[in-house]
Amino acid sequence: GTQNSEQFKRKRKLMKKVREIEKLEAKLDTKVSLLKEEREKIEMKATILKKISDMENQTDESTNISSKEILPHIPRMEKVTLKSLYESSDDRLSLASEYLQLARKYSTKLRTVVFHTRRMLKELLNQYQLMEECISSKSIDDIQTIINKMYKYQRDPSSFQFDKEKQKKDLEALERKKIEEGKRKAYEARMIRKAKREGKTDREYYLRQGAKVPTMEEVQDLKRLSKEEQMKLWMLNDHSQHCLAHHLHAGGCKRDRACAFLHSDAHGKNTFEETDEVAG
């Protein structure tokens, strides 16, 4: 009864210490220097695991029931959403680090990892001007390095230097995005009206023609071809709604805002839409 309950509480506290130590070990994997107290915690891991093992091997003398039966290894499972996990976490960086550990253990697409990391750390990534760096990460280790930077900035706020030039570029990119969204809405309205005039039952028929956003790899391959070949492949690959000059000309499209075509950025491996529920 009471003895088993107390034993269960002690075991939970020990398991919590093990999880904290594993987070510190993950930092070591990324070659981050630890404080003396943190290194001492890691050295205690073997002792703590021994205590947990001893507790599990103990037998309740009064009932002769093994504590393994009292404290089962497999807890009751229940479904939870990422949003509920996010809202229940006091430390978003620790939550993200724990997620990366799971992503390493259970093979996960990098694009998915970037997507969820960005969702969990959106405010901090913007605060420390690391959003674009996160989205362009090439590996889980890259993302962990970014998280470690934010740990450092939180511990020592003076180590973060706000980059005004970077802020300016980010604001310009945001403004371009708003313009593109406005142009897109106007284009969609025109195409829907056209389909309606022609009596098509599928009002979005024209919206699907040439709407595919080119990838960075495609753009690089096209730059090696002649103008005639570029246009032919551009149409063949279903990009006719997008401005070819915006992607292939050194100075971009000269018509800029007056251009009737879309000036969307080419997609990379980690690109996802804001409205995506899951990036997989």
Secondary structure as UniProt FT lines:
FT   HELIX           2..29
FT   TURN            30..31
FT   HELIX           36..43
FT   HELIX           45..57
FT   STRAND          59..60
FT   TURN            61..64
FT   STRAND          65..66
FT   HELIX           67..70
FT   HELIX           82..88
FT   HELIX           92..105
FT   TURN            106..107
FT   HELIX           110..127
FT   TURN            128..129
FT   HELIX           131..135
FT   HELIX           140..155
FT   HELIX           157..159
FT   HELIX           164..197
FT   TURN            198..199
FT   TURN            203..205
FT   HELIX           206..208
FT   TURN            209..210
FT   HELIX           216..222
FT   TURN            223..224
FT   HELIX           227..236
FT   TURN            237..238
FT   TURN            240..241
FT   HELIX           244..248
FT   TURN            250..251
FT   TURN            254..255
FT   HELIX           256..258
FT   TURN            269..270
FT   TURN            274..275
//
